[in-house]
Amino acid sequence: MKLNYATAIAGLVLFAVTGCSKDKDAKTEARQENASKAAPTPPANAGLPAGVKPGSYEDWCDQHQVQKSLDTKCNPALVPAFKASGDWCKEHDLPESQCSCDPKNKPVRPPKT
């Protein structure tokens, strides 16, 4: 399963929109409000220098061998988005789409253009 940052955010938005209804009680609304405060959405270019396009050759963390824009070790603010989308390996504390549990999950640096 390959997941990019935009997909994770889109999933969160879809979850939030479809989860809303008029008949929710005050407790449910309070829990949702607290959850949204605890898990802020990072900016679209989280951790990237100005002018670097997410998914580009320049968007790469040599230390962790993943895109900087998806690197939860360098940018822990990304963790809630991955967890909320179900893309999380509890055993290794990484997004499942980046975890070595599945040998198909070997992130490859995009070519330099």
VMD Tcl script that builds the backbone (N, CA, C; Angstrom):
set m [mol new atoms 339]
animate dup $m
set s [atomselect $m all]
$s set {name element resname resid chain x y z} {
  {N N MET 1 A 0.853 -1.182 0.000}
  {CA C MET 1 A 0.000 0.000 0.000}
  {C C MET 1 A 0.885 1.227 0.000}
  {N N LYS 2 A 0.808 2.014 -1.042}
  {CA C LYS 2 A 1.610 3.213 -1.136}
  {C C LYS 2 A 0.718 4.402 -0.831}
  {N N LEU 3 A 1.140 5.260 0.074}
  {CA C LEU 3 A 0.313 6.382 0.499}
  {C C LEU 3 A 1.154 7.637 0.485}
  {N N ASN 4 A 0.623 8.680 -0.090}
  {CA C ASN 4 A 1.341 9.935 -0.020}
  {C C ASN 4 A 0.629 10.871 0.936}
  {N N TYR 5 A 1.248 11.963 1.237}
  {CA C TYR 5 A 0.740 12.901 2.223}
  {C C TYR 5 A -0.625 13.443 1.820}
  {N N ALA 6 A -0.809 13.770 0.546}
  {CA C ALA 6 A -2.082 14.321 0.091}
  {C C ALA 6 A -3.209 13.312 0.282}
  {N N THR 7 A -2.933 12.027 0.030}
  {CA C THR 7 A -3.939 10.994 0.220}
  {C C THR 7 A -4.330 10.885 1.687}
  {N N ALA 8 A -3.341 10.970 2.573}
  {CA C ALA 8 A -3.624 10.889 4.007}
  {C C ALA 8 A -4.516 12.043 4.449}
  {N N ILE 9 A -4.226 13.251 3.992}
  {CA C ILE 9 A -5.022 14.424 4.356}
  {C C ILE 9 A -6.423 14.307 3.762}
  {N N ALA 10 A -6.518 13.848 2.502}
  {CA C ALA 10 A -7.832 13.685 1.873}
  {C C ALA 10 A -8.675 12.684 2.664}
  {N N GLY 11 A -8.037 11.620 3.142}
  {CA C GLY 11 A -8.749 10.636 3.956}
  {C C GLY 11 A -9.252 11.233 5.250}
  {N N LEU 12 A -8.437 12.080 5.869}
  {CA C LEU 12 A -8.862 12.736 7.107}
  {C C LEU 12 A -10.052 13.657 6.865}
  {N N VAL 13 A -9.994 14.414 5.779}
  {CA C VAL 13 A -11.089 15.333 5.464}
  {C C VAL 13 A -12.355 14.546 5.176}
  {N N LEU 14 A -12.243 13.482 4.383}
  {CA C LEU 14 A -13.402 12.654 4.071}
  {C C LEU 14 A -13.989 12.050 5.340}
  {N N PHE 15 A -13.129 11.575 6.223}
  {CA C PHE 15 A -13.572 11.004 7.490}
  {C C PHE 15 A -14.330 12.043 8.314}
  {N N ALA 16 A -13.786 13.254 8.374}
  {CA C ALA 16 A -14.416 14.309 9.171}
  {C C ALA 16 A -15.763 14.710 8.583}
  {N N VAL 17 A -15.845 14.815 7.264}
  {CA C VAL 17 A -17.089 15.247 6.619}
  {C C VAL 17 A -18.163 14.179 6.739}
  {N N THR 18 A -17.819 12.920 6.481}
  {CA C THR 18 A -18.827 11.864 6.531}
  {C C THR 18 A -19.210 11.504 7.963}
  {N N GLY 19 A -18.372 11.841 8.918}
  {CA C GLY 19 A -18.668 11.517 10.310}
  {C C GLY 19 A -19.598 12.517 10.973}
  {N N CYS 20 A -19.896 13.630 10.295}
  {CA C CYS 20 A -20.741 14.662 10.890}
  {C C CYS 20 A -22.216 14.354 10.664}
  {N N SER 21 A -23.006 14.549 11.685}
  {CA C SER 21 A -24.462 14.441 11.553}
  {C C SER 21 A -25.102 15.318 12.610}
  {N N LYS 22 A -26.369 15.686 12.387}
  {CA C LYS 22 A -27.055 16.610 13.285}
  {C C LYS 22 A -27.470 15.981 14.598}
  {N N ASP 23 A -27.572 14.654 14.655}
  {CA C ASP 23 A -28.100 14.003 15.845}
  {C C ASP 23 A -27.018 13.544 16.833}
  {N N LYS 24 A -25.810 14.057 16.718}
  {CA C LYS 24 A -24.752 13.680 17.661}
  {C C LYS 24 A -24.997 14.330 19.012}
  {N N ASP 25 A -24.664 13.600 20.050}
  {CA C ASP 25 A -24.830 14.177 21.381}
  {C C ASP 25 A -23.617 15.020 21.764}
  {N N ALA 26 A -23.725 15.741 22.844}
  {CA C ALA 26 A -22.669 16.661 23.269}
  {C C ALA 26 A -21.367 15.942 23.575}
  {N N LYS 27 A -21.434 14.716 24.123}
  {CA C LYS 27 A -20.216 13.974 24.439}
  {C C LYS 27 A -19.431 13.641 23.180}
  {N N THR 28 A -20.108 13.202 22.157}
  {CA C THR 28 A -19.441 12.859 20.902}
  {C C THR 28 A -18.775 14.089 20.306}
  {N N GLU 29 A -19.488 15.201 20.299}
  {CA C GLU 29 A -18.928 16.439 19.761}
  {C C GLU 29 A -17.709 16.889 20.563}
  {N N ALA 30 A -17.763 16.753 21.874}
  {CA C ALA 30 A -16.637 17.140 22.718}
  {C C ALA 30 A -15.422 16.259 22.432}
  {N N ARG 31 A -15.651 14.942 22.260}
  {CA C ARG 31 A -14.543 14.040 21.946}
  {C C ARG 31 A -13.900 14.401 20.617}
  {N N GLN 32 A -14.711 14.726 19.621}
  {CA C GLN 32 A -14.167 15.100 18.317}
  {C C GLN 32 A -13.375 16.390 18.401}
  {N N GLU 33 A -13.880 17.339 19.187}
  {CA C GLU 33 A -13.169 18.606 19.340}
  {C C GLU 33 A -11.816 18.385 20.003}
  {N N ASN 34 A -11.774 17.558 21.048}
  {CA C ASN 34 A -10.512 17.256 21.727}
  {C C ASN 34 A -9.550 16.515 20.804}
  {N N ALA 35 A -10.057 15.595 19.994}
  {CA C ALA 35 A -9.208 14.844 19.066}
  {C C ALA 35 A -8.599 15.770 18.023}
  {N N SER 36 A -9.386 16.725 17.531}
  {CA C SER 36 A -8.849 17.625 16.520}
  {C C SER 36 A -7.796 18.556 17.105}
  {N N LYS 37 A -7.916 18.900 18.383}
  {CA C LYS 37 A -6.892 19.718 19.036}
  {C C LYS 37 A -5.616 18.923 19.259}
  {N N ALA 38 A -5.745 17.640 19.553}
  {CA C ALA 38 A -4.587 16.800 19.838}
  {C C ALA 38 A -3.837 16.418 18.572}
  {N N ALA 39 A -4.502 16.404 17.418}
  {CA C ALA 39 A -3.880 15.963 16.184}
  {C C ALA 39 A -3.984 17.045 15.118}
  {N N PRO 40 A -3.168 18.096 15.223}
  {CA C PRO 40 A -3.237 19.161 14.233}
  {C C PRO 40 A -2.762 18.659 12.865}
  {N N THR 41 A -3.330 19.212 11.835}
  {CA C THR 41 A -2.935 18.854 10.483}
  {C C THR 41 A -1.707 19.662 10.107}
  {N N PRO 42 A -0.610 18.978 9.736}
  {CA C PRO 42 A 0.596 19.703 9.349}
  {C C PRO 42 A 0.407 20.403 8.008}
  {N N PRO 43 A 1.186 21.437 7.728}
  {CA C PRO 43 A 1.075 22.108 6.443}
  {C C PRO 43 A 1.458 21.166 5.300}
  {N N ALA 44 A 0.983 21.490 4.102}
  {CA C ALA 44 A 1.177 20.620 2.942}
  {C C ALA 44 A 2.657 20.378 2.621}
  {N N ASN 45 A 3.519 21.311 2.929}
  {CA C ASN 45 A 4.943 21.130 2.645}
  {C C ASN 45 A 5.736 20.997 3.945}
  {N N ALA 46 A 5.171 20.267 4.896}
  {CA C ALA 46 A 5.774 20.111 6.220}
  {C C ALA 46 A 7.214 19.646 6.134}
  {N N GLY 47 A 8.101 20.404 6.724}
  {CA C GLY 47 A 9.502 20.017 6.805}
  {C C GLY 47 A 10.313 20.259 5.546}
  {N N LEU 48 A 9.730 20.862 4.530}
  {CA C LEU 48 A 10.451 21.088 3.283}
  {C C LEU 48 A 10.905 22.530 3.171}
  {N N PRO 49 A 12.088 22.721 2.600}
  {CA C PRO 49 A 12.521 24.091 2.336}
  {C C PRO 49 A 11.608 24.741 1.299}
  {N N ALA 50 A 11.540 26.048 1.293}
  {CA C ALA 50 A 10.711 26.771 0.326}
  {C C ALA 50 A 11.104 26.382 -1.095}
  {N N GLY 51 A 10.112 26.156 -1.920}
  {CA C GLY 51 A 10.353 25.849 -3.322}
  {C C GLY 51 A 10.540 24.373 -3.631}
  {N N VAL 52 A 10.598 23.510 -2.601}
  {CA C VAL 52 A 10.771 22.076 -2.838}
  {C C VAL 52 A 9.397 21.439 -2.970}
  {N N LYS 53 A 9.188 20.755 -4.085}
  {CA C LYS 53 A 7.904 20.118 -4.366}
  {C C LYS 53 A 7.849 18.750 -3.692}
  {N N PRO 54 A 6.773 18.469 -2.908}
  {CA C PRO 54 A 6.636 17.137 -2.304}
  {C C PRO 54 A 6.672 16.053 -3.381}
  {N N GLY 55 A 7.435 15.003 -3.118}
  {CA C GLY 55 A 7.567 13.902 -4.063}
  {C C GLY 55 A 8.674 14.085 -5.079}
  {N N SER 56 A 9.394 15.194 -5.012}
  {CA C SER 56 A 10.476 15.448 -5.963}
  {C C SER 56 A 11.790 14.845 -5.462}
  {N N TYR 57 A 12.804 14.905 -6.290}
  {CA C TYR 57 A 14.141 14.408 -5.942}
  {C C TYR 57 A 14.661 15.118 -4.685}
  {N N GLU 58 A 14.406 16.416 -4.594}
  {CA C GLU 58 A 14.898 17.214 -3.463}
  {C C GLU 58 A 14.164 16.893 -2.165}
  {N N ASP 59 A 12.982 16.293 -2.274}
  {CA C ASP 59 A 12.161 15.927 -1.111}
  {C C ASP 59 A 12.599 14.538 -0.631}
  {N N TRP 60 A 13.788 14.450 -0.064}
  {CA C TRP 60 A 14.316 13.148 0.351}
  {C C TRP 60 A 15.143 13.290 1.614}
  {N N CYS 61 A 14.892 12.399 2.584}
  {CA C CYS 61 A 15.680 12.359 3.814}
  {C C CYS 61 A 16.685 11.214 3.674}
  {N N ASP 62 A 17.950 11.556 3.530}
  {CA C ASP 62 A 18.989 10.525 3.380}
  {C C ASP 62 A 19.111 9.654 4.622}
  {N N GLN 63 A 18.879 10.223 5.786}
  {CA C GLN 63 A 19.016 9.473 7.032}
  {C C GLN 63 A 17.963 8.369 7.161}
  {N N HIS 64 A 16.709 8.682 6.793}
  {CA C HIS 64 A 15.620 7.715 6.980}
  {C C HIS 64 A 15.171 7.050 5.686}
  {N N GLN 65 A 15.722 7.478 4.563}
  {CA C GLN 65 A 15.435 6.897 3.250}
  {C C GLN 65 A 13.959 6.938 2.880}
  {N N VAL 66 A 13.330 8.093 3.141}
  {CA C VAL 66 A 11.944 8.351 2.742}
  {C C VAL 66 A 11.837 9.809 2.310}
  {N N GLN 67 A 10.704 10.149 1.708}
  {CA C GLN 67 A 10.463 11.542 1.356}
  {C C GLN 67 A 10.412 12.375 2.634}
  {N N LYS 68 A 11.045 13.541 2.624}
  {CA C LYS 68 A 11.004 14.427 3.794}
  {C C LYS 68 A 9.572 14.812 4.133}
  {N N SER 69 A 8.748 14.997 3.106}
  {CA C SER 69 A 7.365 15.411 3.336}
  {C C SER 69 A 6.530 14.308 3.977}
  {N N LEU 70 A 7.061 13.072 4.036}
  {CA C LEU 70 A 6.359 11.941 4.654}
  {C C LEU 70 A 7.156 11.337 5.815}
  {N N ASP 71 A 8.230 11.996 6.217}
  {CA C ASP 71 A 9.141 11.458 7.230}
  {C C ASP 71 A 8.637 11.747 8.645}
  {N N THR 72 A 8.092 10.734 9.290}
  {CA C THR 72 A 7.536 10.898 10.633}
  {C C THR 72 A 8.611 10.964 11.708}
  {N N LYS 73 A 9.804 10.523 11.416}
  {CA C LYS 73 A 10.899 10.610 12.394}
  {C C LYS 73 A 11.418 12.048 12.479}
  {N N CYS 74 A 11.559 12.702 11.327}
  {CA C CYS 74 A 12.009 14.095 11.314}
  {C C CYS 74 A 10.866 15.067 11.613}
  {N N ASN 75 A 9.641 14.664 11.290}
  {CA C ASN 75 A 8.494 15.539 11.494}
  {C C ASN 75 A 7.356 14.766 12.172}
  {N N PRO 76 A 7.406 14.624 13.501}
  {CA C PRO 76 A 6.383 13.869 14.238}
  {C C PRO 76 A 4.961 14.412 14.079}
  {N N ALA 77 A 4.804 15.648 13.614}
  {CA C ALA 77 A 3.467 16.201 13.405}
  {C C ALA 77 A 2.703 15.444 12.314}
  {N N LEU 78 A 3.403 14.643 11.508}
  {CA C LEU 78 A 2.762 13.858 10.455}
  {C C LEU 78 A 2.112 12.579 10.989}
  {N N VAL 79 A 2.527 12.121 12.162}
  {CA C VAL 79 A 2.065 10.841 12.710}
  {C C VAL 79 A 0.541 10.752 12.806}
  {N N PRO 80 A -0.170 11.752 13.352}
  {CA C PRO 80 A -1.629 11.619 13.472}
  {C C PRO 80 A -2.334 11.387 12.135}
  {N N ALA 81 A -1.852 12.006 11.068}
  {CA C ALA 81 A -2.484 11.822 9.754}
  {C C ALA 81 A -2.329 10.380 9.283}
  {N N PHE 82 A -1.149 9.794 9.465}
  {CA C PHE 82 A -0.938 8.398 9.072}
  {C C PHE 82 A -1.785 7.462 9.928}
  {N N LYS 83 A -1.815 7.706 11.227}
  {CA C LYS 83 A -2.608 6.855 12.120}
  {C C LYS 83 A -4.088 6.943 11.789}
  {N N ALA 84 A -4.569 8.157 11.544}
  {CA C ALA 84 A -5.991 8.345 11.245}
  {C C ALA 84 A -6.395 7.658 9.940}
  {N N SER 85 A -5.458 7.542 9.010}
  {CA C SER 85 A -5.779 6.900 7.738}
  {C C SER 85 A -5.577 5.387 7.798}
  {N N GLY 86 A -5.157 4.875 8.963}
  {CA C GLY 86 A -4.951 3.427 9.110}
  {C C GLY 86 A -3.618 2.952 8.568}
  {N N ASP 87 A -2.729 3.864 8.247}
  {CA C ASP 87 A -1.415 3.530 7.701}
  {C C ASP 87 A -0.366 3.651 8.814}
  {N N TRP 88 A -0.395 2.687 9.754}
  {CA C TRP 88 A 0.544 2.763 10.873}
  {C C TRP 88 A 0.947 1.373 11.350}
  {N N CYS 89 A 2.241 1.147 11.511}
  {CA C CYS 89 A 2.777 -0.095 12.061}
  {C C CYS 89 A 3.136 0.177 13.521}
  {N N LYS 90 A 2.339 -0.364 14.428}
  {CA C LYS 90 A 2.575 -0.139 15.858}
  {C C LYS 90 A 3.898 -0.758 16.302}
  {N N GLU 91 A 4.224 -1.903 15.732}
  {CA C GLU 91 A 5.434 -2.609 16.135}
  {C C GLU 91 A 6.699 -1.788 15.878}
  {N N HIS 92 A 6.760 -1.096 14.746}
  {CA C HIS 92 A 7.968 -0.352 14.384}
  {C C HIS 92 A 7.809 1.160 14.483}
  {N N ASP 93 A 6.607 1.620 14.882}
  {CA C ASP 93 A 6.352 3.044 15.069}
  {C C ASP 93 A 6.666 3.853 13.805}
  {N N LEU 94 A 6.156 3.337 12.683}
  {CA C LEU 94 A 6.333 3.967 11.373}
  {C C LEU 94 A 5.049 3.823 10.568}
  {N N PRO 95 A 4.882 4.650 9.532}
  {CA C PRO 95 A 3.772 4.383 8.628}
  {C C PRO 95 A 3.952 2.989 8.011}
  {N N GLU 96 A 2.882 2.244 7.915}
  {CA C GLU 96 A 2.951 0.903 7.343}
  {C C GLU 96 A 3.454 0.946 5.910}
  {N N SER 97 A 3.126 2.009 5.187}
  {CA C SER 97 A 3.553 2.153 3.800}
  {C C SER 97 A 5.063 2.363 3.679}
  {N N GLN 98 A 5.744 2.639 4.787}
  {CA C GLN 98 A 7.198 2.824 4.780}
  {C C GLN 98 A 7.916 1.734 5.565}
  {N N CYS 99 A 7.175 0.872 6.238}
  {CA C CYS 99 A 7.765 -0.098 7.153}
  {C C CYS 99 A 8.359 -1.290 6.420}
  {N N SER 100 A 9.459 -1.793 6.951}
  {CA C SER 100 A 10.135 -2.943 6.347}
  {C C SER 100 A 9.438 -4.265 6.664}
  {N N CYS 101 A 8.319 -4.236 7.413}
  {CA C CYS 101 A 7.541 -5.452 7.653}
  {C C CYS 101 A 7.142 -6.091 6.324}
  {N N ASP 102 A 6.824 -5.238 5.368}
  {CA C ASP 102 A 6.434 -5.690 4.032}
  {C C ASP 102 A 7.575 -5.341 3.082}
  {N N PRO 103 A 8.237 -6.360 2.506}
  {CA C PRO 103 A 9.382 -6.096 1.628}
  {C C PRO 103 A 9.023 -5.250 0.405}
  {N N LYS 104 A 7.738 -5.147 0.061}
  {CA C LYS 104 A 7.334 -4.307 -1.077}
  {C C LYS 104 A 7.430 -2.825 -0.742}
  {N N ASN 105 A 7.538 -2.497 0.538}
  {CA C ASN 105 A 7.588 -1.107 0.978}
  {C C ASN 105 A 9.012 -0.590 1.015}
  {N N LYS 106 A 9.634 -0.486 -0.114}
  {CA C LYS 106 A 10.986 0.052 -0.171}
  {C C LYS 106 A 10.902 1.395 -0.902}
  {N N PRO 107 A 10.839 2.494 -0.129}
  {CA C PRO 107 A 10.764 3.805 -0.784}
  {C C PRO 107 A 11.977 4.035 -1.686}
  {N N VAL 108 A 11.712 4.586 -2.852}
  {CA C VAL 108 A 12.758 4.850 -3.822}
  {C C VAL 108 A 12.769 6.345 -4.100}
  {N N ARG 109 A 13.956 6.909 -4.079}
  {CA C ARG 109 A 14.086 8.338 -4.340}
  {C C ARG 109 A 13.748 8.615 -5.804}
  {N N PRO 110 A 12.883 9.606 -6.036}
  {CA C PRO 110 A 12.539 9.948 -7.419}
  {C C PRO 110 A 13.781 10.400 -8.188}
  {N N PRO 111 A 13.779 10.237 -9.501}
  {CA C PRO 111 A 14.940 10.677 -10.295}
  {C C PRO 111 A 15.072 12.190 -10.293}
  {N N LYS 112 A 16.298 12.644 -10.465}
  {CA C LYS 112 A 16.572 14.079 -10.539}
  {C C LYS 112 A 16.136 14.556 -11.917}
  {N N THR 113 A 15.370 15.649 -11.920}
  {CA C THR 113 A 14.886 16.149 -13.212}
  {C C THR 113 A 15.573 17.403 -13.620}
}
mol reanalyze $m
mol bondsrecalc $m
mol representation Tube
mol addrep $m
